[in-house]
Amino acid sequence: MSAAPELALANIGVAITRPINQAKKLTQLIQNAGGNVIAFPLIEITALDDYSAFEQVIADINSYDWILFISSNAVENSLPRLIKQGIPKQLKFAAIGPTTAKSLQAFGIDEVLIPQDRFDSESLLSLPAMQNMQGGKVMIVRGIGGRDVLANTLSERGAQITFAECYQRVNPQTNCQVLEQAYNNGKLHAIVVTSSEAMRYLLAMAGESDWLKQITICVNHARVAEQPLKMGLKVKSVNASGDAAMLAILTDV
């Protein structure tokens, strides 16, 4: 007898590698479907020890045409300082997706350019407003060491790019013993990984482990799937954005 739809994940163990505060909704969805969640954050978002470089960058905010936000973390770690500095009325805002745009709305910024389908740098770059950037000044607000796709492409299109880095990411884990033990006890069946950085941490710690070869790694983007697929690991990718899409592929691990 098959499980009822609301218990589609009965007896299924899922590790979520997102930062704790970003995993709450998916955790609730999995638990509502009868699944067991193992919190295993591979990225921890922390404030910078020193914001002097960031504040030096935003001091010139009046000369910029666009300000682009890579994530909600970028919004939350920058807007209080940007508001204190003063945001010029002519400045145009763009965000990587609706979640980031919603974070901006919480600070009173409602007009935000976002992609409509997939929510990544490439989709943002495909928008008409991002095509002719000749002579434009663009500030990209991000964490230390983010991807350079946005900057490189906009620079090729004629824009002058400046990074405003306002937070840092660290790996709080030193090994994967918790996951290995859960697998050995029959309590781990899938791992959710939603960033290339988290994937690198996971593979660095457990990439050659036999237990990892038996687990399904569920990802939110083809880019995140590239390395584990090269290693012959089992990977499932969502075909839509959002936690509901992730839940859907978890029901078939």
N, C-alpha and C positions, 0 to 999 in steps of 0.2 A: 504494500500500500504506500503510495507516494505521499510525501509531506504536503501539508496544506500550503498554499502560496505564501502565507505570512510566516511560515516556518521553513522557507526554502533553503535556509542555511543551518538547519538543525544538525548539531554535532560537527559542524565545520569550524575549524580554528583559523583565524585570519590575523596575521601580524600587520599592523599599520606603521609605516616608517615616517609619516609626516610629523612635524612638530606637534606637541601635545595640543596646543590651542587651536591648531588647524585640523585636527582629526576628530573633533567632537561630533559633527554631523554624520560623517561616515560611520563612526563607531556606533552611534545610535541606530542608524539604518541596519547595520549588520546585526546588532543585538535584537532589534525588533523582528528580524527574520530568523531568529533562533541561533545565530552564530555566536561564537566566542571570540573576543578580541584580545589580542596581545599587543599592548602598547610598546612599540620598539622604535622610538624616534631616532632617526639617523641624522637629523638636522635640528639644531637648536639655534633659535634666533636670539641674538643678544645685542644690546646697545653698544656703541663704540666707547672705547675708553676715553677718546679725545675727539671732540667735534669741531676743533678749530679749522681743519681743512674743509669740512663741509660748510661751515659758516662763511669761510672765505669765498667759496664758490657762489653761494646764494646771495652774497652781498651785492653781486652784479646782476641780480634777477631782472632788473628793469630793462636790460638790453636784450632779453631773450624773446623769441617768438613762440616757441613751444616748450612745454615741460612734459616729459613722458615718465610714467610710473610703471615699474616692472612688476610690482606685486603689492598686496595689501601691507606687507611689512614695510615696503618703501614709503607708503603713504603714512602709516602710523608713526614711523620713526623720523619723518621729515616735516610733516605739516605744522606741528606746533612751532617749530623754528622758522618755517617759511612764513607763517602768519605773523609771527613776531617781527620778522624782517620786513614784511609788507609785500603783498602780491599785486603786481600791476594789473589793471583791468584788461589790457590788450593781450595778456598772456593766454595762450591756448593750451588746453589740457588733453592728454591722451593717456589711455591705460591699456594694459595687456588684455583685460577682459572685464566682465561685469562685476566680479567680486571686488576687484581693485577699484572699479568705478564706484561701487557702493561705499567703499571705505572713504573715497573722496567726498561723496555726498554727505557723509557723517560730519564733515568739516565745512559743509555749506557750498561745495563745488558741484554744481549740477550739470553743467555743459562739458561733457567728457567724450572724446572720440574713442570708440572701441571697435574691435572686429565684430562681425555678426555671426560667424560660424565657429571656426576653431579659434582658440584663444592663446596665441603665441606670438612671438616676434614676427614671424613670417606673415601671419595673417594681418597684423597691424600694418606691416610694410606694404601690403597689397592694396590698402585703401587709397582712393583718389587723392585725399589730402596729403598723403605722404609721398607723392610722386615727384612733383616739382619743388624741390627744397633748395634750389640755388640761392645762395646768399642768406639763408635762414640760420638762426641760432637756436640750437636745441639743447636743452638740459635733460639728461637721462638720470632719473633718481633710482638708485638700486643699492644692493648690498655690495660689499667688497668682493671683487673678483667675479662678477657676473659674466654672462655670455656677451660677445661683442657683435652679434649679427645686426642688431639695430644700428649701432654706431657705425659699423663698417658700411652698411648699405646706404644709410642716410648721408654719410660722408661722400660716398660715390655719387650721390644725387646732388651734391653741391652744398650740403649743410655744414655748419661749424658745430662740432659736438663737444660737450663738456659733461663729464660724469660728476654727479653729486652722490657720493657713497655715504649712507647713513646708518647702516647696521652691518653686522657680521654673522656668518654662519659657521658653526662648529659641530663636529660629530661628538655627541655625548657618550657614545658606546666605545668600548675597548675590544670587545669580541662578540661572537654570536652564540655563546653558550646557552643563553635563554631560549633562542630559537631551536637550536639543535636538540636540547632536552625536550622541548615541547613536541618536536617532530618524533623523537624516539618514543614518547608517551602517547602517540597517536592524536595529539592535540593541535597540530599545525598542518594546514593543507594549502594555504596560499599566503603570499606576501604582497602587500600593496606598496608600490614604489611610484611616486609621482614627480620625481625630478631626476635629471641626469646626475646631479651631484650626489644625491642619496644612493643612486644605483652604484656609483663608483665606490662609495664607502662600503656598501653591502658586498660587492664583488671583491674588494680588497681584503675584507675580513673572512669571507666564506666562499669565494668563487670556485675553489677546487674541491669543496666538501661534497661527499657523496649525498648527504641529506638534502642539499640544495638542489641537486639534480632531480629529486623526486617531487619538489614543490612547484606549484604554479605561481609565477611572478606576474602580477596584474599591474599594468601600467596605463597611463593616461595619454601617452603620445608615442608615435613611432620612433621619435628620437631617443626616448628613454629605453626603448626595447632593443636598440641596435647592438649594444655590447653583450647582453645576456644571450641574444639570438646567435651571435657569432660564437659564443662558448657552448652552444648546443643546449641551453637551458630551456625549460618550458615557459613560454611567455604568452599572455593574452593581453590584447590592447582594446581599449574602449573604442566604439565607433561614434561617440558623441561626448560632449563635455558634461561635467557635473558628477556628483556623487551617486545619483540614481543610475547612471550608465555604468559606473564602477560596480555597484551592487549587482547589476544585471549579469556581468561577466563572472562575478564571484559565485553565482548560483550554478555555474557549469564548470567548476574546477574539478 
